[in-house]
Amino acid sequence: MAYEIPVTQARAELADLINRVVYGGERVVVTRHGKPLVALVSAADLERLRSAEQQISGASADSVAQPAPPPGEPGGHPRFGLAAEHRPYGT
């Protein structure tokens, strides 16, 4: 669970908050009017977050289906073939 602090208090205690994050391993959420505004996390946590984000984006890119090539192009579905047969009039 992260430690929450209002932005006005965080301004006054920034150096202490940085020490808590770096040396204490805490995560600090700075709030404004009770709503989360920003988070202070260690550089190691940030790297783990970036790594996870890259893995997720790579996995989702792999799972997206590629559109099929248009009919008649290599790798595409063949056209319907003979759609109609031409016959002379009256036969």
N, CA, C and O of each residue as an XYZ file, in Angstrom:
364
protein
N       0.836     -1.177      0.000
C       0.000      0.000      0.000
C       0.880      1.239      0.000
O       1.890      1.292      0.701
N       0.500      2.219     -0.775
C       1.284      3.440     -0.896
C       0.880      4.442      0.186
O      -0.252      4.459      0.669
N       1.828      5.247      0.529
C       1.616      6.327      1.483
C       1.039      7.516      0.713
O       1.621      7.932     -0.289
N      -0.096      8.073      1.161
C      -0.722      9.201      0.478
C      -0.470     10.484      1.246
O      -0.487     10.508      2.477
N      -0.234     11.559      0.486
C       0.059     12.856      1.089
C      -0.489     13.962      0.179
O      -0.362     13.878     -1.042
N      -1.098     14.998      0.770
C      -1.593     16.107     -0.050
C      -0.435     16.875     -0.696
O       0.664     16.930     -0.143
N      -0.683     17.460     -1.852
C       0.363     18.145     -2.609
C       0.972     19.298     -1.816
O       2.177     19.532     -1.915
N       0.187     20.015     -1.041
C       0.737     21.128     -0.260
C       1.739     20.634      0.782
O       2.772     21.263      1.008
N       1.427     19.510      1.407
C       2.337     18.927      2.393
C       3.559     18.315      1.697
O       4.672     18.375      2.220
N       3.345     17.731      0.526
C       4.448     17.102     -0.215
C       5.491     18.147     -0.609
O       6.689     17.863     -0.593
N       5.042     19.358     -0.963
C       5.995     20.415     -1.310
C       6.932     20.703     -0.145
O       8.138     20.870     -0.329
N       6.371     20.759      1.042
C       7.158     21.089      2.226
C       8.077     19.942      2.642
O       9.114     20.172      3.265
N       7.706     18.720      2.302
C       8.450     17.547      2.763
C       9.104     16.759      1.628
O       9.368     15.567      1.781
N       9.366     17.402      0.507
C       9.852     16.676     -0.673
C      11.129     15.890     -0.397
O      11.225     14.724     -0.778
N      12.106     16.503      0.253
C      13.367     15.798      0.517
C      13.128     14.564      1.375
O      13.718     13.513      1.122
N      12.272     14.678      2.386
C      11.958     13.540      3.248
C      11.226     12.448      2.461
O      11.493     11.260      2.641
N      10.311     12.857      1.597
C       9.568     11.879      0.788
C      10.512     11.119     -0.150
O      10.386      9.906     -0.318
N      11.447     11.836     -0.752
C      12.414     11.179     -1.637
C      13.232     10.150     -0.864
O      13.471      9.046     -1.355
N      13.655     10.505      0.327
C      14.409      9.555      1.154
C      13.570      8.336      1.514
O      14.080      7.216      1.525
N      12.295      8.542      1.806
C      11.416      7.410      2.134
C      11.282      6.467      0.947
O      11.233      5.248      1.113
N      11.224      7.034     -0.238
C      11.091      6.212     -1.446
C      12.393      5.474     -1.739
O      12.395      4.262     -1.955
N      13.493      6.212     -1.745
C      14.779      5.630     -2.130
C      15.298      4.645     -1.091
O      15.682      3.525     -1.430
N      15.310      5.056      0.164
C      15.928      4.228      1.200
C      14.937      3.343      1.952
O      15.311      2.290      2.469
N      13.687      3.765      2.014
C      12.691      2.989      2.752
C      11.884      2.062      1.871
O      11.133      1.224      2.371
N      12.031      2.203      0.554
C      11.299      1.334     -0.371
C       9.807      1.631     -0.421
O       9.027      0.820     -0.921
N       9.405      2.792      0.097
C       7.982      3.144      0.088
C       7.576      3.707     -1.267
O       8.414      4.135     -2.060
N       6.289      3.696     -1.506
C       5.714      4.359     -2.674
C       4.813      5.460     -2.128
O       4.017      5.230     -1.218
N       4.946      6.641     -2.685
C       4.204      7.796     -2.188
C       3.271      8.286     -3.281
O       3.696      8.490     -4.418
N       2.013      8.474     -2.948
C       1.028      9.023     -3.874
C       0.692     10.427     -3.396
O       0.244     10.621     -2.266
N       0.911     11.394     -4.263
C       0.607     12.785     -3.947
C      -0.809     13.065     -4.441
O      -1.144     12.787     -5.592
N      -1.635     13.619     -3.554
C      -3.040     13.834     -3.881
C      -3.382     15.322     -3.917
O      -2.710     16.146     -3.296
N      -4.432     15.644     -4.651
C      -5.017     16.980     -4.658
C      -6.513     16.792     -4.494
O      -7.153     16.113     -5.297
N      -7.061     17.384     -3.470
C      -8.484     17.243     -3.134
C      -8.873     15.775     -2.959
O      -9.977     15.363     -3.313
N      -7.934     14.992     -2.402
C      -8.201     13.590     -2.113
C      -8.062     12.648     -3.299
O      -8.242     11.439     -3.151
N      -7.745     13.187     -4.476
C      -7.604     12.344     -5.671
C      -6.129     12.198     -6.028
O      -5.383     13.175     -5.953
N      -5.688     10.992     -6.418
C      -4.284     10.773     -6.784
C      -3.866     11.684     -7.938
O      -4.573     11.815     -8.938
N      -2.703     12.306     -7.773
C      -2.193     13.233     -8.774
C      -0.928     12.672     -9.430
O      -0.846     12.576    -10.654
N       0.043     12.309     -8.616
C       1.290     11.706     -9.093
C       1.756     10.689     -8.067
O       1.251     10.637     -6.946
N       2.728      9.882     -8.470
C       3.309      8.911     -7.545
C       4.823      9.035     -7.574
O       5.427      9.254     -8.624
N       5.414      8.892     -6.418
C       6.867      8.827     -6.306
C       7.235      7.370     -6.096
O       6.810      6.740     -5.127
N       8.029      6.844     -7.012
C       8.488      5.462     -6.910
C       9.985      5.442     -7.143
O      10.540      6.374     -7.726
N      10.637      4.394     -6.695
C      12.085      4.279     -6.889
C      12.392      4.046     -8.370
O      11.527      3.643     -9.147
N      13.636      4.309     -8.732
C      14.078      4.072    -10.108
C      13.957      2.585    -10.470
O      13.654      2.242    -11.613
N      14.196      1.713     -9.492
C      14.072      0.269     -9.736
C      12.618     -0.096    -10.045
O      12.356     -0.894    -10.945
N      11.665      0.492     -9.291
C      10.247      0.245     -9.564
C       9.868      0.757    -10.950
O       9.107      0.109    -11.669
N      10.398      1.917    -11.324
C      10.109      2.484    -12.637
C      10.622      1.573    -13.745
O       9.933      1.376    -14.746
N      11.807      1.022    -13.585
C      12.347      0.102    -14.589
C      11.484     -1.149    -14.711
O      11.225     -1.624    -15.817
N      11.037     -1.684    -13.571
C      10.158     -2.858    -13.610
C       8.843     -2.517    -14.326
O       8.316     -3.332    -15.082
N       8.329     -1.336    -14.088
C       7.096     -0.902    -14.738
C       7.304     -0.780    -16.247
O       6.470     -1.234    -17.032
N       8.401     -0.176    -16.642
C       8.697     -0.040    -18.078
C       8.879     -1.396    -18.744
O       8.411     -1.608    -19.863
N       9.550     -2.307    -18.067
C       9.758     -3.640    -18.615
C       8.433     -4.370    -18.801
O       8.192     -4.992    -19.835
N       7.583     -4.287    -17.789
C       6.264     -4.927    -17.887
C       5.434     -4.296    -18.996
O       4.715     -4.994    -19.711
N       5.530     -2.990    -19.140
C       4.788     -2.286    -20.184
C       5.240     -2.738    -21.569
O       4.413     -2.928    -22.461
N       6.552     -2.911    -21.752
C       7.070     -3.379    -23.037
C       6.630     -4.803    -23.329
O       6.298     -5.129    -24.469
N       6.625     -5.659    -22.307
C       6.187     -7.036    -22.506
C       4.723     -7.080    -22.890
O       4.330     -7.854    -23.763
N       3.916     -6.258    -22.249
C       2.480     -6.229    -22.545
C       2.245     -5.694    -23.947
O       1.458     -6.268    -24.700
N       2.912     -4.604    -24.312
C       2.697     -4.034    -25.637
C       3.220     -4.970    -26.721
O       2.635     -5.042    -27.802
N       4.310     -5.688    -26.454
C       4.830     -6.661    -27.419
C       3.893     -7.830    -27.581
O       3.684     -8.316    -28.693
N       3.324     -8.289    -26.480
C       2.393     -9.420    -26.534
C       1.109     -9.028    -27.243
O       0.561     -9.815    -28.016
N       0.623     -7.821    -26.988
C      -0.618     -7.417    -27.638
C      -0.400     -7.172    -29.124
O      -1.303     -7.402    -29.929
N       0.794     -6.706    -29.495
C       1.082     -6.509    -30.912
C       1.135     -7.849    -31.631
O       0.719     -7.951    -32.785
N       1.645     -8.882    -30.956
C       1.711    -10.206    -31.561
C       0.333    -10.840    -31.682
O       0.094    -11.643    -32.584
N      -0.571    -10.483    -30.779
C      -1.876    -11.126    -30.768
C      -2.885    -10.458    -31.701
O      -3.970    -10.993    -31.929
N      -2.533     -9.298    -32.238
C      -3.446     -8.614    -33.153
C      -3.421     -9.337    -34.488
O      -2.353     -9.582    -35.050
N      -4.589     -9.675    -34.989
C      -4.684    -10.388    -36.265
C      -4.326     -9.453    -37.410
O      -4.725     -8.288    -37.424
N      -3.591     -9.960    -38.343
C      -3.237     -9.190    -39.522
C      -4.368     -9.342    -40.542
O      -4.934    -10.425    -40.684
N      -4.695     -8.261    -41.248
C      -5.759     -8.376    -42.246
C      -5.332     -9.299    -43.385
O      -4.159     -9.354    -43.752
N      -6.286    -10.004    -43.924
C      -6.007    -10.916    -45.033
C      -5.742    -10.098    -46.292
O      -6.359     -9.052    -46.494
N      -4.826    -10.569    -47.143
C      -4.589     -9.862    -48.402
C      -5.839     -9.913    -49.275
O      -6.634    -10.846    -49.170
N      -6.011     -8.920    -50.129
C      -7.197     -8.909    -50.997
C      -7.207    -10.105    -51.939
O      -6.157    -10.672    -52.242
N      -8.382    -10.485    -52.399
C      -8.474    -11.607    -53.338
C      -7.643    -11.340    -54.582
O      -7.573    -10.208    -55.061
N      -7.026    -12.369    -55.096
C      -6.245    -12.249    -56.310
C      -4.777    -11.930    -56.065
O      -3.953    -12.098    -56.964
N      -4.435    -11.474    -54.862
C      -3.038    -11.191    -54.552
C      -2.404    -12.443    -53.972
O      -3.107    -13.298    -53.432
N      -1.087    -12.565    -54.076
C      -0.421    -13.744    -53.503
C      -0.749    -13.872    -52.016
O      -0.622    -12.913    -51.255
N      -1.163    -15.043    -51.626
C      -1.532    -15.287    -50.238
C      -2.975    -14.966    -49.940
O      -3.473    -15.274    -48.857
N      -3.650    -14.354    -50.885
C      -5.054    -14.003    -50.683
C      -5.963    -15.136    -51.123
O      -5.518    -16.119    -51.716
N      -7.220    -14.982    -50.825
C      -8.190    -15.995    -51.247
C      -8.407    -15.877    -52.747
O      -8.491    -14.771    -53.280
N      -8.498    -17.011    -53.427
C      -8.742    -16.920    -54.867
C     -10.133    -16.352    -55.134
O     -11.059    -16.508    -54.339
N     -10.239    -15.710    -56.249
C     -11.564    -15.192    -56.613
C     -12.508    -16.375    -56.817
O     -12.076    -17.527    -56.818
N     -13.737    -16.098    -56.982
C     -14.744    -17.145    -57.062
C     -14.563    -18.041    -58.274
O     -15.292    -19.019    -58.441
N     -13.618    -17.720    -59.100
C     -13.421    -18.533    -60.297
C     -14.429    -18.110    -61.352
O     -14.672    -16.920    -61.550
N     -14.993    -19.059    -62.003
C     -15.948    -18.789    -63.060
C     -17.279    -18.403    -62.444
O     -17.958    -19.228    -61.833
N     -17.647    -17.138    -62.612
C     -18.894    -16.651    -62.035
C     -20.070    -16.915    -62.979
O     -21.194    -17.135    -62.527
N     -19.816    -16.894    -64.265
C     -20.888    -17.138    -65.236
C     -20.261    -17.739    -66.486
O     -19.083    -17.532    -66.776
N     -21.042    -18.454    -67.183
C     -20.553    -19.068    -68.401
C     -21.172    -18.320    -69.564
O     -22.383    -18.103    -69.604
N     -20.345    -17.934    -70.498
C     -20.852    -17.206    -71.655
C     -21.377    -18.204    -72.683
O     -20.656    -19.088    -73.145
N     -22.639    -18.040    -73.022
C     -23.242    -18.883    -74.057
C     -23.839    -17.979    -75.125
O     -24.386    -16.918    -74.829
N     -23.725    -18.413    -76.349
C     -24.351    -17.615    -77.410
C     -25.866    -17.557    -77.204
O     -26.467    -18.485    -76.661
N     -26.459    -16.475    -77.638
C     -27.897    -16.261    -77.489
C     -28.685    -17.356    -78.203
O     -28.389    -17.689    -79.351
N     -29.668    -17.905    -77.538
C     -30.534    -18.901    -78.130
C     -30.095    -20.334    -77.895
O     -30.766    -21.239    -78.391
N     -29.019    -20.604    -77.174
C     -28.629    -21.993    -76.940
C     -28.844    -22.429    -75.539
O     -28.558    -23.577    -75.199
